[in-house]
Amino acid sequence: MLIAHIADLHVSGDGRPVHDLVDTDAATRAVVAAVAALDPQPDVVLVTGDLTHAGEPGAAERARALLAPLRPPVFVCPGNHDRRGQLRTAFGRRADDADDDWMCYVVEEFPVRLIALDSVVDDPFSAALPPAQIAWLAARLAEAPDRPTAIFLHHPPFDTGISWLDEMRIAVGRDELGALFARHRNVRAVLCGHLHQPMRGTWFGTPVFAGPSVMNRVAFTGRLPDGSPTVEVVAPPGFVLHRVGASDWQSDICFLNGHVEVWAPSLPDPWADS
């Protein structure tokens, strides 16, 4: 199975560059064109949040239109810049996306089962997986304990070392999520965004992949001496192509300047048995 993983489009409501600097429409079109040119084509495209920059009226519809040239089916989850109601209107509400407070669903029709989670809360500078959502996920994993599964959501579950982004970490439900991973070894990977740069690690023994952003890259440092977040640094937009085999999971980071970086196999998690 081939999975194209896109994150952090930050499409504006009126098409103007974000912060009068970043033409996210052009960046999204370029990433879409690069994915559309792949041969073979991915089976699915997963977009792990922040499709819109500020959840403005019309932004989600514009994001959907920019993604429309993609031939594979596209599945999305909300990011902290999105409004889930607008995403549901633009992309449709799936029958099993039943709770108004979070946008979660399962995609069953591929070799790898795909589960969307929703780590977004009302405060865009925080994140959570409430107990009801953890219980929902536990029930879904129990339905198919032997089936290869990938989970996608916006916020990564681990601390990254980028201090101002770690302040927006999943504050509720993170350890409970890890406990589910420890019990369900069929979860092959977790795909996320939010970091605006590629990063990978393991969480309770499960590989976690944060994809590069479509918008622009964030510097891997903490805060400036005055306490403000570090400035974003210019880098080409990109995406990840995940190649899933019967016993392996290979991920290539694809940047639009032609560079492709193969992620090495994830290191063992020293806390996997904790």
C-alpha positions, 0 to 999 in steps of 0.5 A: 500500500502507498500512502501520501502524507500531506500536512499544514497547508494553511490555505487562506480564506481569500487566497492572499499570501499568509502573513503577506509572505507565504503563497500557500495556494501556490505551495499547495498546487505544487505539492498536489502536482508532485503527488499527481505525478507519482507512478504508481499513484498512492492508494490514499492521501492523508492530510494531517490538519491545518488545511486552513490558516485561521478557519476563515469562512471559505478557507476549507472549501478553497483547500478542498478545491486545491486538493481536487486534482488528486486522483486517490481518495483524500482523508483529512483530520483537523488541526489547531488552525481549522474549524472541524465544522467547516472541514465537514462541510467541505469534505463531507461528514462520514457516517461513523464521525458521530460526535460533534465535539471531535472528528474521528472515523475509520477507513476500512477499505484498504490493506492498512486500516486507517483511523482519524483522531482529533486532538483539537480543542477550543484553545488553539495553543493546546491539544487533548484527546479526551477520555471519551475519544480514547474509549472510542479508539480503544473500542475501534482497535479491539474490533480488529486486533490483528489487522495492520492499522495506521492512525493519523492526527494533527499533534504529535504525541511526543515532545519535540525539543521545539519549546514553543510547539511543545507548549501546545502538546497534547495535555490530556490523554497522551499517556492513555494513547501510549497505553493503547499502543503498548497493548495493540502492536498491530498499530504500524504507524502514527502520522501527524503534522503540526511541527512544520518540519519532518521528525520521527520517533517512537511512542510506546513502541509505535513509530510516529512520523511528523511530515514536512509542511506545505506552508514553510519550515520551522527552525528546530530551536527554542525561543529567542532571547526575548522569549518570542518563538523562533522565526520560521525558515524558508524551505521548499514544501514537501510531503511523505510517501509511505510504502507499506509492506507485509513486514516493513514500513518505508517512508520517503520525505519528498521536497519540491526541490527534487531532494528525497530523503529516506527515513532510516528504520526507527530506533527501538523504544527503551520505554516500550515495556514500561 
